């Protein structure tokens, strides 16, 4: 919960009217680092966090930050867990239906 809240708050914080892409990347990097955990409960919370970020401030995500989000979703699908696969699919579906125009072209093949 605290990680999700911190990331969402920081993503919606504007620096002189614009969002710093480097700052977004640094904020999302710990979420990606959780992908190295072998604990299923940690990974489920990670996937829930991605879903909450997308629902609450997905429109604020820019450039390289999308690749981090997609990497988290993809690494979750590598584990044989129905909950992680469902959560990842739900997040990917949201990205494709609501945020596809925001994705940089480099991210499009990852969505397939």
PAGU-528127 format. One record per residue (C-alpha): residue number from 1; x, y, z. Coordinates in nm, 2 decimals, always signed. Example, Ala and Ser with C-alpha at 12.3 -4.5 7.8 and 13.67 -1.06 7.14 Angstrom:
+-----+--------+--------+--------+
!   k !      x !      y !      z !
+-----+--------+--------+--------+
!   1 !  +1.23 !  -0.45 !  +0.78 !
!   2 !  +1.37 !  -0.11 !  +0.71 !
+-----+--------+--------+--------+
// end
This chain:
+-----+--------+--------+--------+
!   k !      x !      y !      z !
+-----+--------+--------+--------+
!   1 !  +0.00 !  +0.00 !  +0.00 !
!   2 !  +0.27 !  +0.25 !  +0.10 !
!   3 !  +0.47 !  +0.18 !  -0.22 !
!   4 !  +0.16 !  +0.23 !  -0.44 !
!   5 !  +0.06 !  +0.55 !  -0.26 !
!   6 !  +0.42 !  +0.69 !  -0.28 !
!   7 !  +0.45 !  +0.61 !  -0.65 !
!   8 !  +0.11 !  +0.76 !  -0.74 !
!   9 !  +0.17 !  +1.07 !  -0.53 !
!  10 !  +0.51 !  +1.12 !  -0.69 !
!  11 !  +0.38 !  +1.06 !  -1.05 !
!  12 !  +0.12 !  +1.32 !  -1.01 !
!  13 !  +0.36 !  +1.58 !  -0.87 !
!  14 !  +0.45 !  +1.83 !  -1.14 !
!  15 !  +0.79 !  +1.99 !  -1.16 !
!  16 !  +0.75 !  +2.34 !  -1.31 !
!  17 !  +0.44 !  +2.22 !  -1.51 !
!  18 !  +0.60 !  +1.90 !  -1.65 !
!  19 !  +0.67 !  +1.56 !  -1.51 !
!  20 !  +1.04 !  +1.46 !  -1.51 !
!  21 !  +1.07 !  +1.13 !  -1.69 !
!  22 !  +1.39 !  +1.04 !  -1.51 !
!  23 !  +1.22 !  +1.09 !  -1.18 !
!  24 !  +0.94 !  +0.86 !  -1.29 !
!  25 !  +1.19 !  +0.59 !  -1.39 !
!  26 !  +1.36 !  +0.62 !  -1.05 !
!  27 !  +1.03 !  +0.59 !  -0.87 !
!  28 !  +0.92 !  +0.28 !  -1.06 !
!  29 !  +1.25 !  +0.10 !  -1.04 !
!  30 !  +1.19 !  -0.05 !  -0.69 !
!  31 !  +0.87 !  -0.19 !  -0.83 !
!  32 !  +1.07 !  -0.37 !  -1.10 !
!  33 !  +1.33 !  -0.48 !  -0.85 !
!  34 !  +1.05 !  -0.68 !  -0.67 !
!  35 !  +1.03 !  -0.90 !  -0.98 !
!  36 !  +1.34 !  -1.07 !  -0.85 !
!  37 !  +1.16 !  -1.20 !  -0.54 !
!  38 !  +1.07 !  -1.57 !  -0.54 !
!  39 !  +0.79 !  -1.51 !  -0.29 !
!  40 !  +0.45 !  -1.54 !  -0.45 !
!  41 !  +0.28 !  -1.30 !  -0.20 !
!  42 !  +0.53 !  -1.03 !  -0.28 !
!  43 !  +0.48 !  -1.07 !  -0.65 !
!  44 !  +0.10 !  -1.06 !  -0.61 !
!  45 !  +0.13 !  -0.73 !  -0.42 !
!  46 !  +0.36 !  -0.60 !  -0.69 !
!  47 !  +0.10 !  -0.69 !  -0.96 !
!  48 !  -0.18 !  -0.52 !  -0.75 !
!  49 !  +0.04 !  -0.21 !  -0.72 !
!  50 !  +0.08 !  -0.20 !  -1.10 !
!  51 !  -0.30 !  -0.22 !  -1.14 !
!  52 !  -0.36 !  +0.05 !  -0.89 !
!  53 !  -0.10 !  +0.28 !  -1.05 !
!  54 !  -0.26 !  +0.23 !  -1.39 !
!  55 !  -0.61 !  +0.30 !  -1.26 !
!  56 !  -0.52 !  +0.60 !  -1.05 !
!  57 !  -0.25 !  +0.78 !  -1.25 !
!  58 !  -0.18 !  +0.58 !  -1.57 !
!  59 !  -0.23 !  +0.89 !  -1.78 !
!  60 !  +0.07 !  +1.05 !  -1.61 !
!  61 !  +0.32 !  +0.77 !  -1.71 !
!  62 !  +0.56 !  +0.87 !  -1.98 !
!  63 !  +0.83 !  +0.73 !  -2.21 !
!  64 !  +1.07 !  +0.48 !  -2.04 !
!  65 !  +0.84 !  +0.44 !  -1.74 !
!  66 !  +0.60 !  +0.24 !  -1.96 !
!  67 !  +0.88 !  -0.02 !  -2.03 !
!  68 !  +0.92 !  -0.07 !  -1.66 !
!  69 !  +0.55 !  -0.13 !  -1.61 !
!  70 !  +0.54 !  -0.37 !  -1.90 !
!  71 !  +0.85 !  -0.56 !  -1.77 !
!  72 !  +0.68 !  -0.60 !  -1.43 !
!  73 !  +0.37 !  -0.74 !  -1.60 !
!  74 !  +0.58 !  -0.97 !  -1.82 !
!  75 !  +0.79 !  -1.11 !  -1.54 !
!  76 !  +0.47 !  -1.19 !  -1.35 !
!  77 !  +0.34 !  -1.40 !  -1.63 !
!  78 !  +0.66 !  -1.62 !  -1.61 !
!  79 !  +0.55 !  -1.77 !  -1.28 !
!  80 !  +0.29 !  -2.04 !  -1.28 !
!  81 !  +0.04 !  -1.85 !  -1.07 !
!  82 !  -0.32 !  -1.80 !  -1.18 !
!  83 !  -0.35 !  -1.48 !  -0.97 !
!  84 !  -0.04 !  -1.32 !  -1.13 !
!  85 !  -0.14 !  -1.41 !  -1.48 !
!  86 !  -0.49 !  -1.27 !  -1.42 !
!  87 !  -0.35 !  -0.96 !  -1.27 !
!  88 !  -0.10 !  -0.91 !  -1.55 !
!  89 !  -0.36 !  -0.97 !  -1.81 !
!  90 !  -0.60 !  -0.72 !  -1.65 !
!  91 !  -0.32 !  -0.46 !  -1.64 !
!  92 !  -0.21 !  -0.52 !  -2.00 !
!  93 !  -0.57 !  -0.51 !  -2.11 !
!  94 !  -0.61 !  -0.17 !  -1.94 !
!  95 !  -0.29 !  -0.04 !  -2.11 !
!  96 !  -0.40 !  -0.15 !  -2.45 !
!  97 !  -0.76 !  -0.01 !  -2.42 !
!  98 !  -0.69 !  +0.31 !  -2.24 !
!  99 !  -0.32 !  +0.41 !  -2.27 !
! 100 !  -0.21 !  +0.28 !  -2.61 !
! 101 !  -0.16 !  +0.63 !  -2.76 !
! 102 !  +0.07 !  +0.72 !  -2.47 !
! 103 !  +0.31 !  +0.42 !  -2.53 !
! 104 !  +0.63 !  +0.49 !  -2.71 !
! 105 !  +0.67 !  +0.28 !  -3.03 !
! 106 !  +0.95 !  +0.07 !  -2.86 !
! 107 !  +0.69 !  -0.06 !  -2.61 !
! 108 !  +0.44 !  -0.18 !  -2.87 !
! 109 !  +0.61 !  -0.52 !  -2.95 !
! 110 !  +0.62 !  -0.59 !  -2.57 !
! 111 !  +0.24 !  -0.56 !  -2.56 !
! 112 !  +0.20 !  -0.83 !  -2.82 !
+-----+--------+--------+--------+
// end
